[in-house]
Amino acid sequence: MALPRLRPESTALLVIDVQDRLMPTIAARERVETNCALLARAAGALGMPVICTEQYVRGLGGTVATVREALPATAEVIEKTQFSALVDGVRAALRMQRRPTVLVCGVEAHVCVLQTVLDLVAAGWTVFYATDAISAGQVDQVEHAFRRMDRAGALPTGTLGAMYELIGDASHPSFRDILELAKRVPKNA
């Protein structure tokens, strides 16, 4: 049996609800914003599709500038009110991109991220979630959400591990770009 792997040609990045009025309440906010932005930049450098969701923009504002500015020009930004980000627009974008693997980051771990991961796994996608790019306003909820994702079949990774797994080899044409991003991942998060 082949083990699931992150490969740029088969993976899409899904950034969930990293929004202006929500992030001030999130534990380890700066780390999460930084790592989500770094994953978006890495995905752009590797030509991967990026989808960014925004939950109820009127109430929570748009995506924070740090992440918004890191999104590649081709990124799709999809507004939603449903907690799971696997709304029709996201589902259609993932199917159109023909990427069987989704790398997930964002907030909140126990609400939108968890419900999205459960729905993606149930729909047949291979799901990786970047543990250092996910958090919640109530930090005690994060570990429970990660355990549920694990038990559902999703695979934990970290921002650094994901970036290096995506390139796979120091001879990759984007190695230097990824190396520069890797140097910016916060230490001891």
Salt bridges, closest charged atoms under 4 A:
ASP17 OD2 - LYS80 NZ 2.90
GLU30 OE2 - ARG29 NH2 3.62
GLU33 OE2 - ARG29 NH1 3.62
GLU165 OE2 - ARG5 NE 2.86
GLU180 OE2 - LYS183 NZ 3.22
